């Protein structure tokens, strides 16, 4: 039951993040953020958070004795990186993680020089 719930939540989160990242759900994208002079993109972070949640779901359900340690280490790194990126995106997202269409829209609206 827990695996199915984790799988459903992670796939829904990946879907939402993918839709926001590709520009299909543009109203969700940016807001001024919690820190002054920084724009936050929490919906773009949902893609990475969903991938991390999926890796975490696999980690919880995996039989740790049967999986090799390098596989467990990679899954743990994906889990931590995805969740960390989701949390950071509430405050700020590095420029290389922001799609070009977001930068173009912000320049058109006068939000970026």
N, CA, C and O atoms as a printed pandas DataFrame, in Angstrom:
     atom_number atom_name residue_name chain_id  residue_number  x_coord  y_coord  z_coord
0              1         N          UNK        A               1    0.822   -1.202    0.000
1              2        CA          UNK        A               1    0.000    0.000    0.000
2              3         C          UNK        A               1    0.859    1.256    0.000
3              4         O          UNK        A               1    0.578    2.207   -0.729
4              5         N          UNK        A               2    1.921    1.258    0.829
5              6        CA          UNK        A               2    2.792    2.423    0.901
6              7         C          UNK        A               2    3.536    2.668   -0.396
7              8         O          UNK        A               2    3.750    3.813   -0.794
8              9         N          UNK        A               3    3.936    1.570   -1.062
9             10        CA          UNK        A               3    4.640    1.713   -2.325
10            11         C          UNK        A               3    3.731    2.324   -3.378
11            12         O          UNK        A               3    4.154    3.206   -4.126
12            13         N          UNK        A               4    2.486    1.865   -3.444
13            14        CA          UNK        A               4    1.553    2.401   -4.435
14            15         C          UNK        A               4    1.248    3.873   -4.188
15            16         O          UNK        A               4    1.129    4.650   -5.135
16            17         N          UNK        A               5    1.119    4.258   -2.924
17            18        CA          UNK        A               5    0.886    5.664   -2.597
18            19         C          UNK        A               5    2.096    6.518   -2.968
19            20         O          UNK        A               5    1.949    7.591   -3.554
20            21         N          UNK        A               6    3.282    6.043   -2.628
21            22        CA          UNK        A               6    4.500    6.768   -2.991
22            23         C          UNK        A               6    4.669    6.874   -4.496
23            24         O          UNK        A               6    5.079    7.916   -5.008
24            25         N          UNK        A               7    4.353    5.793   -5.206
25            26        CA          UNK        A               7    4.449    5.799   -6.657
26            27         C          UNK        A               7    3.457    6.787   -7.262
27            28         O          UNK        A               7    3.805    7.546   -8.167
28            29         N          UNK        A               8    2.231    6.777   -6.768
29            30        CA          UNK        A               8    1.220    7.702   -7.289
30            31         C          UNK        A               8    1.603    9.161   -7.011
31            32         O          UNK        A               8    1.480   10.013   -7.892
32            33         N          UNK        A               9    2.061    9.447   -5.801
33            34        CA          UNK        A               9    2.458   10.823   -5.475
34            35         C          UNK        A               9    3.658   11.278   -6.301
35            36         O          UNK        A               9    3.693   12.412   -6.780
36            37         N          UNK        A              10    4.633   10.401   -6.464
37            38        CA          UNK        A              10    5.815   10.792   -7.225
38            39         C          UNK        A              10    5.474   10.999   -8.699
39            40         O          UNK        A              10    5.969   11.944   -9.314
40            41         N          UNK        A              11    4.648   10.143   -9.271
41            42        CA          UNK        A              11    4.267   10.317  -10.679
42            43         C          UNK        A              11    3.423   11.572  -10.882
43            44         O          UNK        A              11    3.574   12.262  -11.890
44            45         N          UNK        A              12    2.537   11.872   -9.934
45            46        CA          UNK        A              12    1.747   13.106  -10.034
46            47         C          UNK        A              12    2.644   14.335   -9.922
47            48         O          UNK        A              12    2.441   15.317  -10.636
48            49         N          UNK        A              13    3.626   14.288   -9.038
49            50        CA          UNK        A              13    4.547   15.404   -8.873
50            51         C          UNK        A              13    5.426   15.573  -10.105
51            52         O          UNK        A              13    5.661   16.697  -10.548
52            53         N          UNK        A              14    5.908   14.476  -10.656
53            54        CA          UNK        A              14    6.703   14.548  -11.889
54            55         C          UNK        A              14    5.863   15.128  -13.018
55            56         O          UNK        A              14    6.352   15.957  -13.786
56            57         N          UNK        A              15    4.611   14.707  -13.131
57            58        CA          UNK        A              15    3.726   15.205  -14.186
58            59         C          UNK        A              15    3.511   16.708  -14.048
59            60         O          UNK        A              15    3.594   17.436  -15.038
60            61         N          UNK        A              16    3.237   17.180  -12.841
61            62        CA          UNK        A              16    3.031   18.622  -12.625
62            63         C          UNK        A              16    4.294   19.411  -12.955
63            64         O          UNK        A              16    4.232   20.447  -13.615
64            65         N          UNK        A              17    5.427   18.919  -12.495
65            66        CA          UNK        A              17    6.679   19.611  -12.777
66            67         C          UNK        A              17    7.025   19.617  -14.250
67            68         O          UNK        A              17    7.513   20.615  -14.779
68            69         N          UNK        A              18    6.770   18.499  -14.913
69            70        CA          UNK        A              18    7.033   18.430  -16.353
70            71         C          UNK        A              18    6.148   19.396  -17.119
71            72         O          UNK        A              18    6.607   20.067  -18.043
72            73         N          UNK        A              19    4.879   19.468  -16.738
73            74        CA          UNK        A              19    3.956   20.397  -17.407
74            75         C          UNK        A              19    4.388   21.848  -17.191
75            76         O          UNK        A              19    4.294   22.666  -18.107
76            77         N          UNK        A              20    4.856   22.165  -15.998
77            78        CA          UNK        A              20    5.329   23.517  -15.729
78            79         C          UNK        A              20    6.645   23.782  -16.462
79            80         O          UNK        A              20    6.837   24.866  -17.012
80            81         N          UNK        A              21    7.534   22.819  -16.473
81            82        CA          UNK        A              21    8.852   22.992  -17.093
82            83         C          UNK        A              21    8.752   23.166  -18.607
83            84         O          UNK        A              21    9.511   23.941  -19.188
84            85         N          UNK        A              22    7.827   22.458  -19.250
85            86        CA          UNK        A              22    7.669   22.574  -20.695
86            87         C          UNK        A              22    6.811   23.763  -21.101
87            88         O          UNK        A              22    6.675   24.042  -22.292
88            89         N          UNK        A              23    6.234   24.463  -20.143
89            90        CA          UNK        A              23    5.477   25.669  -20.455
90            91         C          UNK        A              23    4.003   25.452  -20.695
91            92         O          UNK        A              23    3.315   26.364  -21.155
92            93         N          UNK        A              24    3.507   24.288  -20.402
93            94        CA          UNK        A              24    2.084   24.029  -20.601
94            95         C          UNK        A              24    1.237   24.606  -19.466
95            96         O          UNK        A              24    0.071   24.935  -19.683
96            97         N          UNK        A              25    1.792   24.733  -18.276
97            98        CA          UNK        A              25    1.111   25.370  -17.151
98            99         C          UNK        A              25    1.934   26.577  -16.720
99           100         O          UNK        A              25    2.677   26.509  -15.741
100          101         N          UNK        A              26    1.804   27.667  -17.440
101          102        CA          UNK        A              26    2.641   28.843  -17.226
102          103         C          UNK        A              26    2.227   29.685  -16.033
103          104         O          UNK        A              26    3.058   30.418  -15.496
104          105         N          UNK        A              27    1.005   29.613  -15.606
105          106        CA          UNK        A              27    0.567   30.463  -14.491
106          107         C          UNK        A              27    1.154   30.006  -13.164
107          108         O          UNK        A              27    1.099   30.751  -12.186
108          109         N          UNK        A              28    1.701   28.831  -13.106
109          110        CA          UNK        A              28    2.247   28.295  -11.859
110          111         C          UNK        A              28    3.704   28.663  -11.651
111          112         O          UNK        A              28    4.250   28.404  -10.579
112          113         N          UNK        A              29    4.337   29.247  -12.626
113          114        CA          UNK        A              29    5.794   29.278  -12.653
114          115         C          UNK        A              29    6.436   30.109  -11.562
115          116         O          UNK        A              29    6.916   29.549  -10.576
116          117         N          UNK        A              30    6.461   31.407  -11.698
117          118        CA          UNK        A              30    7.310   32.188  -10.801
118          119         C          UNK        A              30    6.539   33.122   -9.894
119          120         O          UNK        A              30    5.417   33.536  -10.188
120          121         N          UNK        A              31    7.162   33.431   -8.812
121          122        CA          UNK        A              31    6.664   34.466   -7.926
122          123         C          UNK        A              31    7.871   35.090   -7.252
123          124         O          UNK        A              31    8.959   34.520   -7.324
124          125         N          UNK        A              32    7.728   36.227   -6.604
125          126        CA          UNK        A              32    8.911   36.927   -6.103
126          127         C          UNK        A              32    9.787   36.108   -5.169
127          128         O          UNK        A              32   10.985   36.377   -5.092
128          129         N          UNK        A              33    9.277   35.164   -4.483
129          130        CA          UNK        A              33   10.100   34.325   -3.628
130          131         C          UNK        A              33   10.128   34.819   -2.188
131          132         O          UNK        A              33    9.608   35.888   -1.870
132          133         N          UNK        A              34   10.726   34.044   -1.354
133          134        CA          UNK        A              34   10.784   34.365    0.065
134          135         C          UNK        A              34   11.938   35.299    0.410
135          136         O          UNK        A              34   11.937   35.921    1.472
136          137         N          UNK        A              35   12.926   35.399   -0.485
137          138        CA          UNK        A              35   14.052   36.292   -0.259
138          139         C          UNK        A              35   13.960   37.480   -1.211
139          140         O          UNK        A              35   13.596   37.306   -2.374
140          141         N          UNK        A              36   14.283   38.676   -0.742
141          142        CA          UNK        A              36   14.211   39.847   -1.623
142          143         C          UNK        A              36   15.162   39.716   -2.812
143          144         O          UNK        A              36   16.254   39.161   -2.690
144          145         N          UNK        A              37   14.740   40.226   -3.935
145          146        CA          UNK        A              37   15.512   40.261   -5.177
146          147         C          UNK        A              37   15.788   38.896   -5.797
147          148         O          UNK        A              37   16.586   38.797   -6.729
148          149         N          UNK        A              38   15.168   37.878   -5.315
149          150        CA          UNK        A              38   15.315   36.548   -5.909
150          151         C          UNK        A              38   13.950   36.049   -6.360
151          152         O          UNK        A              38   12.956   36.183   -5.647
152          153         N          UNK        A              39   13.921   35.473   -7.551
153          154        CA          UNK        A              39   12.670   34.883   -8.040
154          155         C          UNK        A              39   12.683   33.392   -7.750
155          156         O          UNK        A              39   13.676   32.707   -7.996
156          157         N          UNK        A              40   11.598   32.912   -7.239
157          158        CA          UNK        A              40   11.478   31.494   -6.892
158          159         C          UNK        A              40   10.643   30.781   -7.958
159          160         O          UNK        A              40    9.763   31.375   -8.581
160          161         N          UNK        A              41   10.930   29.536   -8.146
161          162        CA          UNK        A              41   10.224   28.715   -9.132
162          163         C          UNK        A              41    9.868   27.366   -8.519
163          164         O          UNK        A              41   10.437   26.349   -8.916
164          165         N          UNK        A              42    8.950   27.330   -7.572
165          166        CA          UNK        A              42    8.652   26.054   -6.912
166          167         C          UNK        A              42    8.047   25.009   -7.845
167          168         O          UNK        A              42    8.259   23.814   -7.638
168          169         N          UNK        A              43    7.312   25.421   -8.848
169          170        CA          UNK        A              43    6.715   24.429   -9.740
170          171         C          UNK        A              43    7.760   23.801  -10.649
171          172         O          UNK        A              43    7.603   22.652  -11.060
172          173         N          UNK        A              44    8.814   24.525  -10.969
173          174        CA          UNK        A              44    9.899   23.909  -11.727
174          175         C          UNK        A              44   10.641   22.906  -10.858
175          176         O          UNK        A              44   11.131   21.894  -11.358
176          177         N          UNK        A              45   10.726   23.177   -9.575
177          178        CA          UNK        A              45   11.366   22.258   -8.647
178          179         C          UNK        A              45   10.561   20.992   -8.423
179          180         O          UNK        A              45   11.098   19.991   -7.951
180          181         N          UNK        A              46    9.276   21.026   -8.757
181          182        CA          UNK        A              46    8.437   19.837   -8.589
182          183         C          UNK        A              46    8.922   18.675   -9.457
183          184         O          UNK        A              46    8.802   17.515   -9.063
184          185         N          UNK        A              47    9.463   18.976  -10.623
185          186        CA          UNK        A              47    9.974   17.914  -11.485
186          187         C          UNK        A              47   11.099   17.161  -10.788
187          188         O          UNK        A              47   11.101   15.930  -10.747
188          189         N          UNK        A              48   12.049   17.899  -10.244
189          190        CA          UNK        A              48   13.176   17.277   -9.565
190          191         C          UNK        A              48   12.741   16.608   -8.254
191          192         O          UNK        A              48   13.242   15.541   -7.897
192          193         N          UNK        A              49   11.821   17.235   -7.557
193          194        CA          UNK        A              49   11.303   16.643   -6.324
194          195         C          UNK        A              49   10.556   15.347   -6.573
195          196         O          UNK        A              49   10.654   14.410   -5.781
196          197         N          UNK        A              50    9.811   15.286   -7.664
197          198        CA          UNK        A              50    9.102   14.066   -8.012
198          199         C          UNK        A              50   10.042   12.927   -8.356
199          200         O          UNK        A              50    9.800   11.776   -7.993
200          201         N          UNK        A              51   11.125   13.257   -9.063
201          202        CA          UNK        A              51   12.124   12.243   -9.381
202          203         C          UNK        A              51   12.787   11.745   -8.092
203          204         O          UNK        A              51   13.022   10.548   -7.928
204          205         N          UNK        A              52   13.084   12.675   -7.185
205          206        CA          UNK        A              52   13.659   12.279   -5.899
206          207         C          UNK        A              52   12.694   11.440   -5.083
207          208         O          UNK        A              52   13.097   10.471   -4.441
208          209         N          UNK        A              53   11.423   11.808   -5.106
209          210        CA          UNK        A              53   10.417   11.037   -4.376
210          211         C          UNK        A              53   10.280    9.624   -4.955
211          212         O          UNK        A              53   10.093    8.661   -4.211
212          213         N          UNK        A              54   10.372    9.507   -6.262
213          214        CA          UNK        A              54   10.317    8.192   -6.892
214          215         C          UNK        A              54   11.513    7.340   -6.469
215          216         O          UNK        A              54   11.360    6.157   -6.164
216          217         N          UNK        A              55   12.697    7.939   -6.451
217          218        CA          UNK        A              55   13.882    7.201   -6.003
218          219         C          UNK        A              55   13.747    6.810   -4.533
219          220         O          UNK        A              55   14.147    5.711   -4.146
220          221         N          UNK        A              56   13.192    7.693   -3.718
221          222        CA          UNK        A              56   12.979    7.378   -2.304
222          223         C          UNK        A              56   11.973    6.266   -2.109
223          224         O          UNK        A              56   12.136    5.431   -1.220
224          225         N          UNK        A              57   10.935    6.245   -2.930
225          226        CA          UNK        A              57    9.940    5.181   -2.856
226          227         C          UNK        A              57   10.570    3.835   -3.208
227          228         O          UNK        A              57   10.293    2.824   -2.562
228          229         N          UNK        A              58   11.410    3.830   -4.224
229          230        CA          UNK        A              58   12.105    2.594   -4.589
230          231         C          UNK        A              58   13.048    2.169   -3.467
231          232         O          UNK        A              58   13.157    0.980   -3.164
232          233         N          UNK        A              59   13.731    3.137   -2.848
233          234        CA          UNK        A              59   14.643    2.816   -1.745
234          235         C          UNK        A              59   13.915    2.189   -0.564
235          236         O          UNK        A              59   14.416    1.245    0.048
236          237         N          UNK        A              60   12.756    2.701   -0.248
237          238        CA          UNK        A              60   12.010    2.184    0.902
238          239         C          UNK        A              60   11.537    0.760    0.638
239          240         O          UNK        A              60   11.555   -0.084    1.535
240          241         N          UNK        A              61   11.120    0.499   -0.583
241          242        CA          UNK        A              61   10.584   -0.820   -0.901
242          243         C          UNK        A              61   11.646   -1.832   -1.304
243          244         O          UNK        A              61   11.374   -3.033   -1.328
244          245         N          UNK        A              62   12.849   -1.370   -1.621
245          246        CA          UNK        A              62   13.887   -2.282   -2.112
246          247         C          UNK        A              62   14.407   -3.159   -0.983
247          248         O          UNK        A              62   14.496   -2.751    0.175
248          249         N          UNK        A              63   14.740   -4.362   -1.368
249          250        CA          UNK        A              63   15.409   -5.269   -0.442
250          251         C          UNK        A              63   16.888   -4.900   -0.466
251          252         O          UNK        A              63   17.596   -5.207   -1.425
252          253         N          UNK        A              64   17.349   -4.244    0.589
253          254        CA          UNK        A              64   18.711   -3.713    0.598
254          255         C          UNK        A              64   19.774   -4.796    0.554
255          256         O          UNK        A              64   20.920   -4.517    0.200
256          257         N          UNK        A              65   19.423   -6.020    0.902
257          258        CA          UNK        A              65   20.404   -7.108    0.836
258          259         C          UNK        A              65   20.621   -7.589   -0.593
259          260         O          UNK        A              65   21.700   -8.077   -0.931
260          261         N          UNK        A              66   19.587   -7.450   -1.440
261          262        CA          UNK        A              66   19.708   -7.968   -2.797
262          263         C          UNK        A              66   20.291   -6.943   -3.774
263          264         O          UNK        A              66   20.843   -7.322   -4.807
264          265         N          UNK        A              67   20.174   -5.661   -3.463
265          266        CA          UNK        A              67   20.715   -4.633   -4.353
266          267         C          UNK        A              67   22.178   -4.355   -4.029
267          268         O          UNK        A              67   22.558   -4.310   -2.859
268          269         N          UNK        A              68   22.994   -4.169   -5.053
269          270        CA          UNK        A              68   24.396   -3.817   -4.804
270          271         C          UNK        A              68   24.505   -2.428   -4.169
271          272         O          UNK        A              68   23.650   -1.570   -4.386
272          273         N          UNK        A              69   25.538   -2.219   -3.403
273          274        CA          UNK        A              69   25.734   -0.940   -2.715
274          275         C          UNK        A              69   25.829    0.251   -3.672
275          276         O          UNK        A              69   25.280    1.306   -3.355
276          277         N          UNK        A              70   26.496    0.139   -4.826
277          278        CA          UNK        A              70   26.532    1.292   -5.738
278          279         C          UNK        A              70   25.142    1.714   -6.218
279          280         O          UNK        A              70   24.877    2.905   -6.381
280          281         N          UNK        A              71   24.263    0.747   -6.442
281          282        CA          UNK        A              71   22.891    1.072   -6.858
282          283         C          UNK        A              71   22.166    1.806   -5.736
283          284         O          UNK        A              71   21.476    2.796   -5.979
284          285         N          UNK        A              72   22.321    1.323   -4.518
285          286        CA          UNK        A              72   21.712    2.006   -3.373
286          287         C          UNK        A              72   22.261    3.421   -3.214
287          288         O          UNK        A              72   21.516    4.350   -2.904
288          289         N          UNK        A              73   23.564    3.578   -3.427
289          290        CA          UNK        A              73   24.179    4.901   -3.305
290          291         C          UNK        A              73   23.644    5.855   -4.368
291          292         O          UNK        A              73   23.374    7.019   -4.072
292          293         N          UNK        A              74   23.489    5.383   -5.587
293          294        CA          UNK        A              74   22.966    6.233   -6.661
294          295         C          UNK        A              74   21.516    6.614   -6.375
295          296         O          UNK        A              74   21.138    7.772   -6.553
296          297         N          UNK        A              75   20.702    5.658   -5.936
297          298        CA          UNK        A              75   19.311    5.965   -5.595
298          299         C          UNK        A              75   19.236    6.987   -4.460
299          300         O          UNK        A              75   18.399    7.889   -4.486
300          301         N          UNK        A              76   20.105    6.844   -3.472
301          302        CA          UNK        A              76   20.117    7.795   -2.360
302          303         C          UNK        A              76   20.537    9.178   -2.826
303          304         O          UNK        A              76   19.979   10.177   -2.372
304          305         N          UNK        A              77   21.507    9.254   -3.721
305          306        CA          UNK        A              77   21.940   10.550   -4.238
306          307         C          UNK        A              77   20.837   11.211   -5.058
307          308         O          UNK        A              77   20.636   12.422   -4.960
308          309         N          UNK        A              78   20.125   10.433   -5.862
309          310        CA          UNK        A              78   19.005   10.975   -6.640
310          311         C          UNK        A              78   17.909   11.463   -5.708
311          312         O          UNK        A              78   17.342   12.535   -5.921
312          313         N          UNK        A              79   17.609   10.687   -4.680
313          314        CA          UNK        A              79   16.595   11.083   -3.700
314          315         C          UNK        A              79   16.970   12.403   -3.030
315          316         O          UNK        A              79   16.164   13.333   -2.992
316          317         N          UNK        A              80   18.177   12.484   -2.509
317          318        CA          UNK        A              80   18.604   13.695   -1.799
318          319         C          UNK        A              80   18.685   14.900   -2.722
319          320         O          UNK        A              80   18.263   15.993   -2.343
320          321         N          UNK        A              81   19.220   14.723   -3.926
321          322        CA          UNK        A              81   19.333   15.839   -4.865
322          323         C          UNK        A              81   17.959   16.344   -5.298
323          324         O          UNK        A              81   17.747   17.552   -5.402
324          325         N          UNK        A              82   17.036   15.439   -5.548
325          326        CA          UNK        A              82   15.695   15.849   -5.968
326          327         C          UNK        A              82   14.946   16.598   -4.881
327          328         O          UNK        A              82   14.348   17.642   -5.142
328          329         N          UNK        A              83   14.976   16.077   -3.675
329          330        CA          UNK        A              83   14.273   16.738   -2.574
330          331         C          UNK        A              83   14.940   18.069   -2.241
331          332         O          UNK        A              83   14.256   19.060   -1.984
332          333         N          UNK        A              84   16.274   18.097   -2.243
333          334        CA          UNK        A              84   16.996   19.345   -1.975
334          335         C          UNK        A              84   16.657   20.407   -3.022
335          336         O          UNK        A              84   16.441   21.567   -2.671
336          337         N          UNK        A              85   16.608   20.029   -4.296
337          338        CA          UNK        A              85   16.268   20.980   -5.358
338          339         C          UNK        A              85   14.849   21.496   -5.193
339          340         O          UNK        A              85   14.593   22.682   -5.404
340          341         N          UNK        A              86   13.929   20.623   -4.820
341          342        CA          UNK        A              86   12.551   21.065   -4.575
342          343         C          UNK        A              86   12.500   22.088   -3.441
343          344         O          UNK        A              86   11.815   23.105   -3.554
344          345         N          UNK        A              87   13.211   21.826   -2.362
345          346        CA          UNK        A              87   13.202   22.762   -1.231
346          347         C          UNK        A              87   13.873   24.085   -1.585
347          348         O          UNK        A              87   13.387   25.146   -1.194
348          349         N          UNK        A              88   14.965   24.037   -2.308
349          350        CA          UNK        A              88   15.677   25.254   -2.693
350          351         C          UNK        A              88   14.849   26.088   -3.673
351          352         O          UNK        A              88   14.922   27.317   -3.654
352          353         N          UNK        A              89   14.061   25.427   -4.530
353          354        CA          UNK        A              89   13.292   26.156   -5.544
354          355         C          UNK        A              89   12.225   27.061   -4.929
355          356         O          UNK        A              89   11.693   27.936   -5.612
356          357         N          UNK        A              90   11.913   26.864   -3.669
357          358        CA          UNK        A              90   10.960   27.756   -2.994
358          359         C          UNK        A              90   11.606   29.126   -2.767
359          360         O          UNK        A              90   10.911   30.140   -2.691
360          361         N          UNK        A              91   12.926   29.150   -2.661
361          362        CA          UNK        A              91   13.648   30.398   -2.438
362          363         C          UNK        A              91   14.314   30.914   -3.704
363          364         O          UNK        A              91   14.321   32.119   -3.955
364          365         N          UNK        A              92   14.880   30.002   -4.513
365          366        CA          UNK        A              92   15.695   30.391   -5.659
366          367         C          UNK        A              92   15.976   29.151   -6.490
367          368         O          UNK        A              92   15.994   28.036   -5.969
368          369         N          UNK        A              93   16.195   29.346   -7.782
369          370        CA          UNK        A              93   16.578   28.241   -8.653
370          371         C          UNK        A              93   17.719   28.729   -9.538
371          372         O          UNK        A              93   17.624   29.811  -10.118
372          373         N          UNK        A              94   18.798   27.951   -9.654
373          374        CA          UNK        A              94   19.920   28.390  -10.492
374          375         C          UNK        A              94   19.466   28.664  -11.921
375          376         O          UNK        A              94   18.547   28.022  -12.429
376          377         N          UNK        A              95   20.113   29.608  -12.547
377          378        CA          UNK        A              95   19.720   30.037  -13.887
378          379         C          UNK        A              95   19.764   28.896  -14.907
379          380         O          UNK        A              95   18.946   28.858  -15.825
380          381         N          UNK        A              96   20.711   27.968  -14.753
381          382        CA          UNK        A              96   20.805   26.882  -15.735
382          383         C          UNK        A              96   19.651   25.891  -15.605
383          384         O          UNK        A              96   19.458   25.060  -16.492
384          385         N          UNK        A              97   18.886   25.959  -14.527
385          386        CA          UNK        A              97   17.739   25.063  -14.346
386          387         C          UNK        A              97   16.426   25.715  -14.791
387          388         O          UNK        A              97   15.379   25.068  -14.793
388          389         N          UNK        A              98   16.485   26.967  -15.160
389          390        CA          UNK        A              98   15.287   27.683  -15.593
390          391         C          UNK        A              98   15.199   27.585  -17.118
391          392         O          UNK        A              98   16.166   27.918  -17.803
392          393         N          UNK        A              99   14.070   27.138  -17.664
393          394        CA          UNK        A              99   13.940   27.011  -19.120
394          395         C          UNK        A              99   14.048   28.367  -19.820
395          396         O          UNK        A              99   13.797   29.418  -19.229
396          397         N          UNK        A             100   14.423   28.308  -21.075
397          398        CA          UNK        A             100   14.590   29.550  -21.846
398          399         C          UNK        A             100   13.290   30.316  -22.004
399          400         O          UNK        A             100   13.302   31.546  -22.045
400          401         N          UNK        A             101   12.175   29.617  -22.092
401          402        CA          UNK        A             101   10.921   30.325  -22.297
402          403         C          UNK        A             101   10.558   31.158  -21.073
403          404         O          UNK        A             101    9.885   32.180  -21.206
404          405         N          UNK        A             102   10.991   30.739  -19.877
405          406        CA          UNK        A             102   10.731   31.523  -18.666
406          407         C          UNK        A             102   11.542   32.814  -18.707
407          408         O          UNK        A             102   11.025   33.887  -18.395
408          409         N          UNK        A             103   12.806   32.710  -19.090
409          410        CA          UNK        A             103   13.639   33.904  -19.191
410          411         C          UNK        A             103   13.100   34.861  -20.245
411          412         O          UNK        A             103   13.089   36.072  -20.027
412          413         N          UNK        A             104   12.654   34.338  -21.383
413          414        CA          UNK        A             104   12.095   35.185  -22.435
414          415         C          UNK        A             104   10.814   35.878  -21.957
415          416         O          UNK        A             104   10.610   37.059  -22.239
416          417         N          UNK        A             105    9.966   35.161  -21.248
417          418        CA          UNK        A             105    8.730   35.760  -20.733
418          419         C          UNK        A             105    9.030   36.824  -19.685
419          420         O          UNK        A             105    8.354   37.852  -19.635
420          421         N          UNK        A             106   10.037   36.588  -18.849
421          422        CA          UNK        A             106   10.388   37.580  -17.841
422          423         C          UNK        A             106   11.007   38.830  -18.475
423          424         O          UNK        A             106   10.758   39.945  -18.017
424          425         N          UNK        A             107   11.800   38.648  -19.513
425          426        CA          UNK        A             107   12.352   39.815  -20.216
426          427         C          UNK        A             107   11.233   40.614  -20.889
427          428         O          UNK        A             107   11.259   41.844  -20.883
428          429         N          UNK        A             108   10.260   39.921  -21.464
429          430        CA          UNK        A             108    9.141   40.596  -22.114
430          431         C          UNK        A             108    8.285   41.376  -21.115
431          432         O          UNK        A             108    7.719   42.416  -21.452
432          433         N          UNK        A             109    8.196   40.875  -19.900
433          434        CA          UNK        A             109    7.406   41.564  -18.863
434          435         C          UNK        A             109    8.234   42.568  -18.077
435          436         O          UNK        A             109    7.707   43.225  -17.180
436          437         N          UNK        A             110    9.511   42.702  -18.391
437          438        CA          UNK        A             110   10.360   43.649  -17.692
438          439         C          UNK        A             110   10.839   43.182  -16.327
439          440         O          UNK        A             110   11.244   43.999  -15.500
440          441         N          UNK        A             111   10.798   41.887  -16.084
441          442        CA          UNK        A             111   11.232   41.359  -14.793
442          443         C          UNK        A             111   12.727   41.043  -14.761
443          444         O          UNK        A             111   13.321   40.912  -13.691
444          445         N          UNK        A             112   13.326   40.922  -15.946
445          446        CA          UNK        A             112   14.770   40.653  -16.053
446          447         C          UNK        A             112   15.371   41.650  -17.017
447          448         O          UNK        A             112   14.726   42.051  -17.985
448          449         N          UNK        A             113   16.599   42.052  -16.759
449          450        CA          UNK        A             113   17.252   42.990  -17.704
450          451         C          UNK        A             113   17.649   42.291  -18.981
451          452         O          UNK        A             113   18.206   42.919  -19.881
